[in-house]
Amino acid sequence: MLISERLFFLMLIIFNLIGCRKVEDAAIIGSYESDKFVSKVALAEFESTTLRLFDDYRFRLDEMDTTLIEGKWKILESQYNEGYSGQQEPQATVEFTFNNKKVVGNFRGSIFYFSDANTFQHEIYRQILYVKRFNK
């Protein structure tokens, strides 16, 4: 094999390894504010909620000063893919368990997306986005 062929195969292997990296927990841990949503019911007023993921795999959903839900989270599958900016960004499917229930959210970059029965408050929301707060 020529040196250029070896180099080509080595670079191909390196690019495949980089593309298949799993997302580290640290990329997901943090606080997220509810943002865009599609409601199932008419809302007189929208109360913002905060989704907090902790490094011990606990999570909490708060509304103002009240905790609505507490439970555990885990990454089901993850990888880095090219995002809208052209940069590699973390993407993951994350499972949240609480009160003998499971909700699965899709994480991309800095946003969690929940839809249909996979929302924490499925009686209220058809779809909801949570956007990461980087200042807290």
C-alpha positions in Angstrom: 0.0 0.0 0.0 1.3 3.5 -0.8 1.8 6.0 1.9 -1.0 8.2 0.5 -3.5 5.2 0.6 -2.5 4.6 4.3 -3.0 8.2 5.1 -6.4 8.2 3.4 -7.6 5.2 5.4 -6.2 6.6 8.6 -8.0 9.9 8.0 -11.2 8.0 7.1 -11.1 6.1 10.4 -10.4 9.3 12.4 -13.4 11.1 10.8 -15.7 8.1 11.5 -14.6 8.0 15.1 -15.2 11.7 15.5 -18.7 11.5 13.9 -19.7 8.6 16.2 -18.8 10.3 19.5 -21.4 10.0 22.2 -22.6 13.2 23.8 -21.2 13.8 27.3 -23.6 14.4 30.1 -22.0 17.8 30.7 -23.4 19.0 27.4 -27.0 18.3 28.6 -26.8 19.2 32.3 -28.2 22.6 33.1 -31.3 24.8 33.3 -33.8 25.2 30.5 -36.6 27.7 30.2 -39.9 26.8 28.5 -40.2 28.8 25.3 -42.4 28.0 22.3 -45.4 25.7 22.7 -48.6 24.5 21.2 -51.4 24.2 23.7 -54.2 21.7 23.8 -56.4 24.1 25.9 -57.0 27.8 25.9 -54.5 29.4 28.3 -55.5 32.6 30.0 -51.9 33.0 31.1 -48.7 31.1 30.3 -46.6 30.3 33.3 -43.0 29.7 32.4 -41.4 26.5 33.7 -37.8 25.6 34.3 -36.4 22.2 33.6 -33.3 21.5 35.6 -31.0 18.5 34.9 -28.4 17.8 37.6 -25.1 15.8 37.3 -26.4 13.1 39.6 -29.1 12.2 37.0 -31.9 13.8 38.8 -34.2 16.4 37.2 -36.7 18.9 38.4 -39.5 20.8 36.7 -40.3 24.1 38.5 -43.0 26.7 37.9 -42.1 29.9 39.7 -41.1 28.7 43.2 -43.0 25.4 43.1 -41.6 22.1 42.1 -44.1 20.3 39.8 -42.1 17.1 39.0 -39.0 15.4 40.2 -37.3 12.3 38.9 -34.4 10.7 37.1 -33.0 11.3 33.6 -30.8 9.2 31.3 -29.4 9.4 27.8 -30.9 6.7 25.6 -28.8 7.5 22.5 -26.6 10.3 21.4 -24.2 11.6 18.9 -22.7 14.8 17.4 -24.2 15.8 14.1 -23.9 18.9 11.9 -26.3 21.5 13.1 -28.0 24.4 11.4 -24.8 26.5 11.8 -22.7 23.9 10.0 -20.9 23.1 13.3 -21.0 19.8 15.1 -23.6 19.9 17.9 -24.8 17.4 20.5 -28.0 15.5 19.8 -29.6 13.0 22.1 -32.7 11.2 23.0 -33.2 11.6 26.8 -35.6 9.6 29.0 -37.2 11.2 32.1 -38.8 8.9 34.7 -41.0 10.2 37.5 -44.1 8.8 39.4 -44.0 5.5 37.4 -44.2 7.5 34.1 -41.7 8.1 31.3 -41.3 11.0 29.0 -38.8 11.1 26.2 -37.4 14.3 24.9 -35.2 15.1 21.9 -32.1 17.3 22.6 -30.4 19.2 19.9 -27.7 21.9 20.5 -29.2 23.7 23.5 -32.9 22.9 23.0 -35.1 20.1 24.3 -38.2 19.3 22.2 -41.2 17.4 23.6 -44.3 16.5 21.8 -47.7 14.8 22.2 -47.8 12.3 25.1 -44.1 13.0 25.6 -44.6 16.3 27.5 -44.5 16.6 31.2 -47.9 18.3 31.3 -49.5 16.4 28.4 -53.0 17.6 29.4 -51.9 21.1 28.6 -49.2 21.0 25.9 -49.2 19.3 22.5 -45.6 20.5 21.9 -43.1 22.5 24.0 -39.5 23.6 23.7 -37.1 24.2 26.5 -34.1 26.4 25.8 -30.9 26.3 27.8 -30.1 29.2 30.0 -26.4 29.9 29.9 -26.3 32.6 32.5 -27.4 30.5 35.4 
